[in-house]
Amino acid sequence: MAEQLQDLLELDTAPIAVTFHESQPNSVSRVEKVEASGCTYWKRASEGKTFYTEASDHYNCPIGCYTHNVELPDEQMKELDNTLGLMGELGYISMDEVPGIPTRDETFQNAVYSPLADVVGIPDVVLVSGTPKQMMLLTEAATAAGIGNENGVMGRPTCAVIPAVMESGQTASSLGCIGNRVYTALSDDDFYFAFQGKHTATIIEKLQTIINANSELEKYHQQRQEDL
């Protein structure tokens, strides 16, 4: 299914899977290096690596810890407060917005990151990055499957798209945030689309129809434009 998804959309970056676990997975090695952000692990997975993280592997990313419900030691909690304070001073975010940011209900224990092609079992969330046209096709496929949320375009913080999808059961798009774009080197021309892993087959099935429909509609509109 991962190969189908990548081929149908002509994606440059491999879709990834994220799965949360209460205990350490036996068949996966722990991440070799603690990264600067939680979303950096997305990048590593898209590069072909499969690994799991523990709570302490996320301490460098206070905002990601907030959205993923990672229990922080006092020092990192101070950093979270300082980061939010800086964002507030810059006018980047209002403190009134913070309670409305999606967060996971369960306390973070472990998470497995992998290319979707290498995932074992059904992942909690699938993340796809690509161009507006590619994400348009995914959005239309999700709508056709009855799980779309065309108004669900999210901004900061990007990592909140994971709990948003897990909580709602619907898809969501994220325009990304500056932190994510720095840590993942996401192209200025790309953004994210996320859905629950259990919906992968349905989305791919609808995607084939949507791509064919768009191809025919493109011809229709081009001809119409010439005629008018």
Steps between C-alpha positions, in 0.01 A plus 500: 500500500789735570635441152154559352461824693842627397454401135146636465599840637853498357636592841864600541497419872395163637187497720574411861316321779483583870378248755482553876574218747461465875811280523825479308455313171721190489554486125619861451819668615500824692592813305876540475507875559284732706384771260424868548129455430232233487433570135863432416409136559250538213789595275708204613211263429447649153867426433434131553572446870280308742547558874319576822534790741449531873372805683852629571578497127252787464620726783681731255164595348280658768219585258498146362495369856192710564308368199608139560437512877859425601553547872782752534759536777514840670783633281320419176172631639672834557620492139142441383382798702786712363427393142132581533592829664730593210229411249258720691742793514556476126127502434534155344242344728259611766501313827123467459567274200710247690215302663345452155808332351426130443683267738506125553283373785736219601834572661783436254693179558650385168446570131615313190589702191548330164445535128142397428644230273672334798229533762394191693130490582270799476661831596320767698575776252635523146674824400542606139681812379469644154387781274161673521376301200605169654336593830190617310463152352540340843244736650249419228562127544448527876176695446380231260582241767292686758791582731610832354506832674541763231497775761770327700800703386727544797796725561720518806619274651529240224531209743147571627368342178571155651274530807244690290464205263504243779231684694265584213533191283504736203784615278679829546739717304776702657672793335795437726672744732839664488647262755391197299634650179838562663532157660366294209621717209146489361482680167328837492274349234382206714272437795356201687197274486426253780250219552448201725687193382187286497365715215798448267339243270176697469681822415711327234189345347329839478821668389512294181149620410578860595817512289316365196216746557740793528673398179172502310382820666826670409432423133143623541604831654780553248257446213242723666758774541588480131136504396421807708 
